[in-house]
Amino acid sequence: VSSGILIVEPARTAVVINVLTGELEEPARAPGTSIIVPGLQEFVIYPTDQQEYTMSGLSEEGQRVGNDAVIALTIDGQEIRLDITVLYQIRREDANQIHLNWQNRYENGFIRPTVRAIARDIVSQFEAEAIYGADREALGGQIQERVAARMEQEGLTLTSLLIRQIDFAEAFAQSIEEKQIEEQKLQR
């Protein structure tokens, strides 16, 4: 009898699968206690609370061990490294779609490669010096906009995309600083 009781905790949803037909029950089950038919129905629990996925150059941060920063080339050929955190949620009404498309692989199979590809694409449209200066916010805004649209197609909701760190090649950063020092000297 107890195998027929499904308890879905708060901030979770249950995708119920008919074992014989492979069909998914619509909608996914909300938090609470309900009944399933053992042997005929199976379930998979998905979190609906806010989740985060971090790609970082620091080995102790993020989901992957080691340097997982997004490496991209600017339009002028400068290599930059971005530390990005994605905050997102699974909506209960979209849990079935996520189960069909990704099951429990949505972070490593969809979020990580999608964010990395979009970030590289957007960075390639900017000059390094602009990213170093005033266009840093525009870069983040464009990445967030494209990632949000892509996640929406897969049934995920982007809460926020945070570009936590942008690192430039040491030689490039030094040349920018030297240029700024020279400009300040000229102004004096």
Secondary structure by P-SEA (a helix, b strand, c coil): ccccbbbbccccccccccccccccccccccccccccccccccbbbbbccbbbbbbcccccccccccccccccccccbbbbbbbbbbbbbbbccaaaaaaaccccccccccaaaaaaaaaaaaaaacccccccccaaaaaaaaaaaaaaaaaaaacccccccccccccccaaaaaaaaaaaaaaaaaac
